[in-house]
Amino acid sequence: TMNALVLIQIGLILSSTTITSSLQCHHLPLQQRKVIENSLRLLDKMGKEFPQQCQREKMSFRFPMQVLQPRQKEAVGVAIEQIFQHIFYIFSKNLTLAAWDGTALDQFQNGLYLQIEQLEECVIKKHTQRHWSKEISRLKLKKYFQKIDCFLKDKQHDLCSWEISRAEMRKCLQLIDKVTRKL
């Protein structure tokens, strides 16, 4: 009967984790809003005001709005998860010339990372059966973030290019925030 007891305990642990993860998925939009608010706060905390000397270098990257406007909630979730991944990727290299607060940057990255994991768990699983214009969205996002990446490379990741990218990521997160509030 010792084995039976152990099996019951394992069963209880497993069922409680499934309940937790489905609850987490249920509260995802709310959680996302918190993560986005937090990310925006950290983006502000990372650096100071936008440097005056960078004004003339400003670029328009044109975020592909249509990726956040499909009919299905899950599709938006998939797009958001991809956006977070791209932002995470951009903010994880060649940051030497960005004069930012390291702690805020770490917290920003950690928040994004955890949210990516959660989104993968909740959204991607449900979504793999349904192919909306997922590919098109994925490519549009890739193109958008490649523009930012190339811009950073062209400017050799100097201070202004990072500040301009930080401002762009802020815009990006604000758009996601707007969308998640409507969901």
C-alpha positions in Angstrom: 0.0 0.0 0.0 3.0 2.3 0.3 3.2 2.3 -3.5 -0.5 3.2 -3.7 0.0 6.1 -1.4 3.0 7.4 -3.4 0.9 7.1 -6.6 -1.9 9.0 -5.1 0.5 11.7 -4.0 2.0 11.9 -7.5 -1.5 12.0 -8.9 -2.5 14.9 -6.7 0.7 16.8 -7.5 0.1 16.3 -11.3 -3.5 17.2 -11.1 -2.8 20.4 -9.1 -0.1 21.4 -11.6 -2.5 21.0 -14.5 -5.1 23.0 -12.7 -2.5 25.7 -12.0 -1.4 25.9 -15.5 -4.9 26.0 -16.9 -5.7 28.7 -14.3 -2.6 30.6 -15.4 -3.7 30.3 -19.0 -7.2 31.6 -18.0 -5.6 34.6 -16.3 -3.1 35.2 -19.2 -4.6 38.4 -20.5 -4.5 40.0 -17.1 -1.1 38.7 -16.4 0.1 40.0 -19.8 -1.1 43.5 -18.9 0.9 43.3 -15.7 4.0 42.1 -17.6 3.6 44.8 -20.2 3.0 47.6 -17.6 6.1 46.3 -15.8 8.1 46.1 -19.0 7.2 49.6 -19.9 8.2 50.8 -16.4 11.5 49.0 -16.7 12.1 50.4 -20.2 11.8 53.9 -18.7 13.9 53.0 -15.7 16.6 51.5 -17.9 17.5 54.9 -19.5 16.9 58.5 -19.1 15.0 60.9 -21.3 15.4 60.4 -25.0 18.8 62.1 -25.8 18.4 65.3 -27.8 21.4 64.5 -30.0 19.6 61.4 -31.3 16.5 63.3 -32.5 17.7 63.6 -36.1 18.6 59.9 -36.4 15.1 58.8 -35.6 13.8 56.1 -37.9 10.3 54.9 -38.8 10.2 51.1 -38.6 6.5 50.8 -39.2 5.1 48.1 -36.9 2.9 45.7 -38.9 -0.4 46.4 -37.1 -2.3 43.7 -38.9 -0.5 41.0 -36.9 -2.4 42.1 -33.9 -5.8 42.2 -35.6 -6.8 38.7 -36.5 -10.2 37.4 -35.6 -9.0 34.7 -33.2 -7.8 35.5 -29.7 -5.2 32.7 -29.9 -3.8 34.2 -33.1 -3.1 37.4 -31.3 -1.5 35.4 -28.5 0.9 33.8 -31.0 1.8 37.1 -32.5 2.4 38.6 -29.0 4.6 35.7 -28.1 6.7 36.2 -31.2 7.0 39.9 -30.5 8.3 39.2 -27.0 10.8 36.7 -28.5 12.1 39.3 -30.9 12.3 42.0 -28.3 14.1 39.6 -26.0 16.6 38.7 -28.8 17.2 42.4 -29.7 17.9 43.3 -26.1 20.2 40.4 -25.5 23.3 41.4 -27.5 25.8 44.2 -28.1 24.5 46.3 -25.3 27.9 47.7 -24.4 27.3 51.2 -25.8 23.8 51.5 -24.4 24.1 53.6 -21.2 21.4 51.7 -19.3 20.7 50.6 -15.8 21.8 47.0 -15.7 19.4 45.8 -13.1 16.4 47.3 -14.9 17.6 45.7 -18.1 17.9 42.2 -16.4 14.5 42.5 -14.9 13.1 43.6 -18.3 14.6 40.5 -19.9 13.6 38.1 -17.2 10.0 39.4 -17.3 9.9 38.9 -21.1 11.4 35.5 -20.8 8.9 34.2 -18.3 6.1 35.6 -20.3 7.4 33.9 -23.4 7.4 30.6 -21.6 3.9 31.1 -20.3 2.6 32.1 -23.7 4.2 29.1 -25.3 2.5 26.8 -22.7 -0.9 28.4 -23.0 -1.3 29.7 -26.5 1.0 27.7 -28.8 -0.3 24.3 -27.7 -3.8 25.3 -28.4 -2.9 27.0 -31.6 -0.8 24.5 -33.5 -3.9 22.8 -34.9 -5.2 26.1 -36.4 -3.3 27.7 -39.2 -4.6 31.3 -39.7 -2.3 33.5 -41.7 0.3 32.6 -39.0 3.1 32.4 -41.6 2.4 35.8 -43.1 2.3 37.3 -39.6 5.4 35.6 -38.6 7.2 36.9 -41.7 5.9 40.4 -41.2 7.1 40.5 -37.7 10.5 39.0 -38.7 10.9 41.7 -41.3 10.0 44.5 -38.8 12.4 43.3 -36.2 15.1 42.7 -38.9 14.8 46.4 -39.8 15.6 47.3 -36.2 18.4 44.8 -36.0 20.0 46.1 -39.2 19.6 49.6 -38.0 21.5 48.7 -34.8 24.2 47.0 -36.8 24.5 49.9 -39.3 25.0 52.3 -36.4 27.4 49.8 -34.7 25.0 49.6 -31.7 25.9 53.1 -30.7 24.0 55.0 -28.0 21.5 56.7 -30.3 20.6 53.5 -32.1 19.9 51.8 -28.8 17.8 54.8 -27.6 15.8 54.8 -30.8 15.3 51.1 -30.5 14.2 51.4 -26.9 11.6 54.1 -27.9 10.4 51.7 -30.7 10.0 48.8 -28.3 8.1 51.1 -26.0 5.7 51.8 -28.9 5.5 48.1 -29.6 4.6 47.2 -26.0 2.0 50.0 -25.9 0.3 48.6 -29.0 0.2 45.1 -27.4 -1.2 46.7 -24.2 -4.0 48.3 -26.2 -4.9 45.1 -27.9 -4.8 42.9 -24.7 -7.1 45.3 -23.0 -9.7 44.7 -25.7 -9.5 40.9 -25.6 
